[in-house]
């Protein structure tokens, strides 16, 4: 999976500074590398923000909550319960 980044436990520790970095700096970096989708797991707010690249920009396509499942059109058949990402 060339354009997929694995989210580790350390990436879940989102403070204000990391949140800004994830939503600005990393989005630009990943866009320049051809990444098509980006998930930000915010365990403090108990939500997952799903961004998809359209043309040259990123668009927040959905915000998911613990009762939701995270699907991916880039990974057919994939659907992860959000609660599994918030541990």
N, C-alpha and C positions, 0 to 999 in steps of 0.2 A: 504494500500500500504506500506508494511513493509520496503522496500528498496528504498523509494522515499523521497527526501528532498525538502521541499517547499522553493523557493527563495523569500525572502522578499525584501522590498524596501531598507533596510539597506545593503543587499548583493549586490545591484547594484552599490553601491559606490565603484568602483574599482580604487584604486590608485596603484602605483608601488608595494608597500609593500603587499597589499592585493592580487594583481595579482599573485605575486610569491607564497604567501601562498596558494591561491586557486589552483594553478597549481602544487604544490609540496606537501605541508603538508596535505591538505585536500584530494588529490587524494590517498595518502597512507592510510590515515585513512579510507576513504570510501571503499577502496579495502579490507582492513582487516575486514570490517563489511559486505562484500558480496554485496555491491552496484554494479550494472551492467552497469549503465550509469550515466554520470555527465555532466551537462551543465554549462558553465560559460558565463554569460550575461555581456558583456562589453559595457555599454552605451556610454562611451567616444569614443570608436572605432566603435560603432554602429554595433556590430557583436556578434554572439553566437558561442562559440566553443563547439563542441559535442565530448565527450570522451566516449569510450566503453571499458569495461574490456575484455581482451583476455588472457586466462590462468592466468598468474600472473602479467601482466602489463596493463597499460592503453594505449590506442591508440587514438590519435586525428583522428576521422573519417571524420569530415566535419566542415567547418566554414561557418556559414550562415549569410546573410546580410538582411537588411530591406525588400527587395522584396521577400524573401524566406519564406517558411513555415517550422516549426519545427515538423517533424514527430517522432514517437518513436515506434520501433518494440516491445518494452516492454508494450506499451499501445495501443492496436489495435484500430484504428479509430481516434486516437489523431493526430491533426495537428494544431498547433498554429501559427498564423502569427507572424513573428519575430518582427514586428512593435509594437505588443502588449506587448512585453517584454522590449522594449526600452523606455518606457514612464517614 
